[in-house]
Amino acid sequence: MKIIVLGAGVVGVASAYFLREQGHEVTVIERQAQVAARTSFANGGQISVSGAEPWANPGVPRQLLAWLGHEDAPLRLRLRADPRQWAWCLRFLQECLPWRTARNMRELVQLGLYSREVLRALRKRRDLHYDKQCRGILHLYTDARALDGAAHCTRQMRELGCERRVVGVAEAVRIEPALASMRARLVGATYTADDESGDANAFARQLAASCERDGVRFRFGRTVTALRRSADSVDHVELTNPDGSFERMTADAYVLTCGCWSAQLAKTAGLHLPLYPVKGYSVTLPVADAGAAWQVSLTDEQHKLVFSRLGDRLRVAGTAEVGGWTRELDSQRCAAIVAQVNTMFPGAADVSRARYWAGLRPMTPGNVPIVGRSRLRNLYLNTGHGSLGWTLACGSAAGLASIVGGRRPDVAFAFTGT
């Protein structure tokens, strides 16, 4: 089939790759000048099946109340006169029910495990290099009650096949010696040896180059403005070219992978997707002292920050703001991240050369992405991956390619439209 993929983030590029591998003629349309230029540009870098506990869980409503009014809170809610935001927030609270959280975690773990294996096979086939680290992920705890809660979550994940385990402070420091500087503050950790980290932007760029060699066409600087339907299918897409001219493009099938903007485009075809942008921040710093810097990817559970080592760079990302579509940097947020790096790993980073970034995560209320066929017979969805886009990209793309080709995916995930 002739297929148009809308969006060239890491999810869109992976979708193009697996669709082309199935023999389809694939064109990717992207409004930026290159692949992975927005949400996939400078994310936390973790391939984190152990991070599959949904944001919407029973403990969050209490935490939200405690965080209200605190500008440095890990999750900051800025209510606006936006009915979509209010509707999304109400659905988010519904997803905090224990049985919904358990269901959503099961879906995320199953897709995450599959996606990690697909990624490993793919990088061997295509010899991809993206500063990967296969040293696992440590989740760090400085509060005993939080560690007890993590132990319960860890047992649930182990039952689902994710080999996450609780470790003591001594073992955490053995796994990552750079933690010695904060040993006195730690009460314990969890460790998932099979998790990984790497540069999602570099991965997407290399995979896109591989796609082009296989015949995938990328059309950059084109802004898709609408999906035009005819009866129960999409007839064509409308887009604006870099010179401002209007164009219509047709295909046998269309795949929507535009992150947060997927909801706006879907609406032009009469579909309503439960997506809302949640802004996250990252700081990238050069290594100043290799002996003080971490190698193993880390998650600071108290401050909701993730730490990854990307060659001679350190990437620290996290926090969340539910407050609309702006990507404007908050200097207070940026300074707080750098301060935490200095507190945990003094001297490790050259903070004078810090590079700051903010991106909009496409979040569903329950954190489970929307993958599969829509109610329009030739429109397919691969969006809503939230903070797990890099973790789930290859698995959701491979599963979607199977659905487009009329085959059953190799993962037990609740694909939409199947």
C-alpha positions in Angstrom: 0.0 0.0 0.0 0.9 3.6 -0.3 1.1 5.0 3.2 1.6 8.5 4.6 3.0 8.8 8.1 2.2 12.2 9.7 5.0 13.2 12.1 8.7 12.3 12.3 9.4 12.0 16.0 11.0 8.8 17.3 7.5 7.1 17.1 6.9 8.3 13.5 10.3 7.3 12.2 10.0 3.9 13.8 6.5 3.5 12.3 7.9 4.4 8.9 10.7 1.8 9.3 8.5 -1.1 10.2 5.9 -0.2 7.5 8.6 -0.1 4.9 10.0 -3.4 6.2 6.5 -4.9 5.4 6.9 -3.7 1.8 4.7 -0.6 1.9 5.5 2.6 0.0 6.0 5.1 2.8 6.1 8.9 2.8 6.7 10.8 6.1 5.4 14.4 6.4 7.1 16.6 9.1 6.6 20.3 9.8 10.1 20.7 11.3 13.3 20.8 9.2 14.5 17.4 10.5 13.4 14.3 12.4 13.0 14.2 16.2 13.1 18.0 16.5 10.5 18.5 19.2 9.4 16.0 21.9 12.1 13.5 20.9 14.9 16.1 20.8 16.3 16.1 24.3 14.2 13.7 26.5 15.5 11.8 29.5 17.0 9.0 27.4 15.7 6.0 29.3 14.4 2.8 27.9 12.5 2.2 31.1 10.1 -0.7 31.4 10.6 -0.2 35.2 9.1 3.3 34.7 5.8 1.9 33.6 3.9 2.7 36.7 1.3 5.1 35.5 1.4 8.7 36.6 -2.3 8.2 37.3 -2.2 6.0 40.4 -3.9 6.0 43.8 -1.2 8.0 45.6 -1.2 11.0 43.2 -4.3 12.9 44.3 -2.9 13.3 47.8 0.5 14.3 46.3 -1.2 16.9 44.0 -2.9 18.5 47.0 0.5 18.7 48.8 2.2 20.2 45.7 -0.5 22.9 45.0 1.0 26.4 45.2 4.6 25.1 45.2 6.4 26.4 42.1 9.2 23.8 42.4 6.7 20.8 42.7 7.5 17.8 40.5 4.0 18.0 39.0 2.5 21.5 38.6 -1.0 22.1 37.5 -1.8 25.5 35.9 -5.6 25.5 35.4 -6.8 27.4 32.3 -10.1 28.4 30.8 -9.7 25.4 28.5 -12.5 22.7 28.6 -10.1 20.1 27.1 -7.8 20.6 30.1 -10.6 20.2 32.6 -12.0 17.1 30.9 -8.5 15.6 30.7 -7.8 16.3 34.4 -11.1 14.7 35.5 -10.4 11.6 33.4 -6.9 11.5 34.9 -8.4 11.4 38.4 -10.7 8.5 37.3 -7.6 6.6 36.1 -6.1 6.9 39.7 -8.6 4.2 40.9 -6.6 1.1 41.9 -8.1 -1.3 39.4 -7.5 1.1 36.5 -4.0 1.7 37.6 -3.3 -2.1 37.7 -4.8 -2.5 34.2 -2.8 0.4 32.8 0.4 -0.9 34.3 -0.2 -4.3 32.8 -0.6 -2.8 29.3 2.5 -0.5 29.7 4.7 -3.3 31.0 3.7 -5.8 28.3 4.3 -3.2 25.5 7.5 -2.0 27.2 9.0 -5.5 27.4 8.2 -6.2 23.8 9.4 -2.8 22.6 12.8 -3.3 24.4 13.3 -6.6 22.6 12.3 -5.1 19.2 14.8 -2.2 19.8 17.6 -4.7 20.5 16.9 -6.7 17.4 16.6 -3.5 15.3 19.9 -2.0 16.3 21.7 -5.2 15.5 20.2 -5.4 12.0 20.9 -1.7 11.3 24.1 -1.2 13.3 22.7 1.8 15.1 24.9 3.8 17.5 23.3 6.3 19.8 25.3 6.5 23.1 23.4 3.5 24.5 24.1 2.2 27.9 23.0 -1.3 28.8 23.7 -1.0 32.5 20.1 -1.0 33.8 18.2 1.7 35.7 18.3 2.4 39.4 15.3 4.1 41.1 16.6 6.0 44.1 14.7 6.6 47.3 15.5 8.9 50.2 12.2 8.3 52.1 11.4 5.0 53.8 7.7 5.2 53.1 8.3 5.8 49.4 10.6 2.8 49.3 7.9 0.6 50.9 5.5 1.8 48.2 8.0 1.0 45.6 8.5 -2.5 46.9 4.7 -3.1 46.3 5.0 -1.8 42.8 8.1 -3.8 42.2 6.3 -7.0 43.1 3.5 -6.2 40.7 6.0 -5.6 37.9 7.9 -8.8 38.6 4.6 -10.7 38.3 4.2 -9.1 34.9 7.6 -10.1 33.7 9.7 -7.0 34.4 12.7 -8.1 36.5 12.8 -5.1 38.9 14.1 -5.8 42.4 14.6 -3.9 45.6 18.3 -3.3 46.6 20.0 -1.9 49.7 22.1 1.2 49.8 25.4 -0.7 49.6 24.3 -2.6 46.5 23.0 0.6 44.9 26.5 2.2 45.4 28.2 -0.9 44.1 26.0 -0.8 40.9 26.7 3.0 40.5 29.8 4.1 42.4 29.0 7.8 41.8 26.2 7.4 44.3 28.8 7.3 47.1 28.5 11.1 47.4 24.9 10.8 48.5 25.1 7.5 50.3 24.0 9.0 53.6 20.7 10.3 52.2 19.7 7.1 50.5 17.4 4.5 52.2 17.4 2.1 49.3 16.7 1.6 45.6 15.1 -0.6 43.0 17.1 -2.0 40.1 16.1 -3.3 36.7 19.2 -4.7 35.0 17.6 -5.1 31.6 16.6 -1.5 31.2 18.7 0.8 29.1 19.4 4.4 28.1 20.5 6.3 25.0 20.0 9.3 22.9 16.6 9.1 21.3 17.3 12.0 18.9 20.5 10.3 17.6 18.6 7.0 17.3 15.8 8.6 15.3 18.2 10.4 12.9 20.1 7.2 12.2 17.0 5.2 11.7 15.6 7.9 9.4 18.7 7.7 7.3 18.3 3.9 7.1 14.7 4.4 6.1 15.7 6.7 3.3 18.2 4.2 2.0 15.3 1.7 1.9 13.1 4.1 -0.2 11.1 6.0 2.5 10.5 9.6 1.5 10.7 12.4 4.1 9.1 15.7 3.3 10.2 18.3 5.8 8.9 21.8 6.5 5.4 20.7 5.5 2.6 21.5 8.0 -0.5 19.2 7.8 -3.5 21.4 8.5 -6.4 18.9 8.0 -7.4 15.3 7.4 -10.3 15.3 4.9 -12.7 12.4 5.1 -15.1 10.8 2.7 -17.7 8.6 4.4 -15.8 6.2 6.6 -12.3 6.9 5.4 -9.7 9.6 4.9 -9.8 11.0 1.4 -6.7 13.2 1.5 -4.6 15.3 3.8 -4.1 19.1 3.3 -0.8 20.7 4.0 1.1 23.9 3.7 4.5 23.8 2.0 7.6 25.8 3.1 6.9 28.5 0.5 3.3 28.9 1.8 1.6 27.0 -1.1 -1.3 24.6 -0.5 -1.1 20.9 -1.3 -3.3 17.9 -1.2 -1.8 14.4 -0.7 -3.5 11.1 -1.1 -2.6 7.5 0.0 -4.2 4.2 0.7 -3.7 4.6 4.4 -2.6 7.3 6.9 -0.7 6.9 10.2 -1.1 9.7 12.8 2.1 10.1 14.9 2.1 13.8 15.7 2.4 13.7 19.4 0.2 16.3 21.2 -0.9 17.7 17.8 -2.5 14.4 16.9 -5.6 15.4 18.8 -6.0 18.6 16.7 -5.6 16.8 13.4 -7.8 13.9 14.4 -10.5 16.5 15.2 -10.5 17.7 11.6 -11.7 14.2 10.7 -14.3 14.1 13.4 -12.3 12.0 15.9 -11.7 13.0 19.5 -8.5 11.7 21.1 -8.0 12.1 24.9 -4.6 13.8 24.7 -3.3 16.8 26.5 0.3 18.3 26.5 2.3 17.9 29.7 5.5 20.0 29.6 8.8 18.5 30.8 12.2 19.9 31.0 15.8 18.7 30.4 19.3 19.9 31.0 22.3 18.6 29.1 25.7 19.2 30.6 29.2 18.3 29.6 31.0 15.9 32.0 33.5 17.8 34.1 34.8 15.0 36.3 34.3 11.5 34.9 34.9 9.9 38.3 32.1 11.9 39.9 29.6 11.4 37.1 27.2 8.5 36.8 27.2 5.8 34.1 24.1 3.8 35.1 20.8 5.6 34.3 19.0 6.8 37.4 15.6 8.0 38.6 15.3 10.3 41.6 11.9 9.4 42.8 11.6 12.3 45.3 12.2 15.0 42.6 10.9 13.0 39.7 14.1 13.4 37.7 15.9 10.9 35.4 19.6 10.9 34.8 21.3 9.4 31.7 24.9 9.3 30.5 25.2 10.0 26.8 28.9 9.6 26.0 30.6 12.7 27.3 27.3 14.4 28.1 25.0 14.2 31.1 21.2 14.4 30.5 18.8 15.2 33.4 15.1 15.5 32.7 11.8 15.5 34.4 9.1 17.6 36.1 5.7 18.0 34.6 3.4 21.0 34.0 -0.2 20.6 32.9 -0.7 24.1 31.6 -1.3 24.4 27.9 0.8 24.4 24.8 3.7 26.8 25.6 7.3 25.5 25.4 8.6 28.6 27.1 11.4 27.8 29.6 10.9 28.5 33.3 14.2 29.7 34.7 13.3 28.6 38.2 12.6 25.0 36.9 15.9 24.9 35.0 17.9 26.2 38.0 16.2 23.6 40.3 17.3 20.8 38.1 20.9 22.0 38.0 20.9 22.5 41.7 19.8 18.9 42.2 22.6 17.7 40.0 25.1 19.6 42.1 23.6 18.3 45.3 23.7 14.6 44.2 26.9 14.6 42.2 29.1 17.6 43.2 31.6 18.4 40.6 30.4 15.9 38.0 29.0 18.4 35.5 30.2 21.6 33.9 27.1 23.6 34.8 28.5 26.8 33.1 27.8 25.1 29.7 24.3 23.7 30.5 21.8 23.6 27.7 18.1 23.8 28.6 15.1 22.4 26.7 11.4 21.9 27.2 9.1 19.6 25.3 5.4 18.7 25.4 4.6 15.1 26.2 1.4 13.7 24.5 -0.4 12.3 27.6 -3.5 10.2 27.8 -5.3 10.2 31.2 -4.2 6.7 32.0 -0.8 7.0 30.3 -1.5 4.1 27.9 -0.8 5.1 24.3 -3.4 5.0 21.5 -2.2 2.5 19.0 -4.2 0.8 16.2 -6.9 1.5 13.7 -9.3 4.4 14.2 -13.0 4.1 13.4 -12.0 5.5 9.9 -11.0 2.4 8.0 -7.7 3.8 6.6 -6.6 6.0 9.4 -4.2 4.4 12.0 -3.1 5.9 15.3 0.3 5.7 17.1 0.3 8.5 19.6 -0.2 9.4 23.3 3.0 7.8 24.6 3.6 10.5 27.2 6.8 10.1 29.1 7.4 6.6 27.7 7.7 7.5 24.0 11.3 6.4 23.6 10.6 3.3 25.7 7.6 2.2 23.7 8.4 3.6 20.2 9.7 0.4 18.5 7.1 -1.9 20.0 4.2 0.2 19.2 5.5 0.8 15.6 6.1 -2.9 15.0 2.7 -3.7 16.4 1.0 -1.1 14.3 2.8 -2.3 11.1 1.3 -5.8 11.7 -2.2 -4.4 12.1 -1.9 -2.3 8.9 -0.8 -5.5 7.1 -3.7 -7.5 8.5 -1.6 -9.6 10.9 -1.9 -10.1 14.6 0.8 -8.2 16.6 3.3 -10.2 18.6 2.4 -8.5 21.9 -0.7 -8.8 24.1 -1.5 -5.1 24.2 -5.0 -3.5 24.0 -4.6 -2.1 20.5 -7.5 0.2 19.5 -9.7 -0.8 16.7 -8.7 -4.5 16.8 
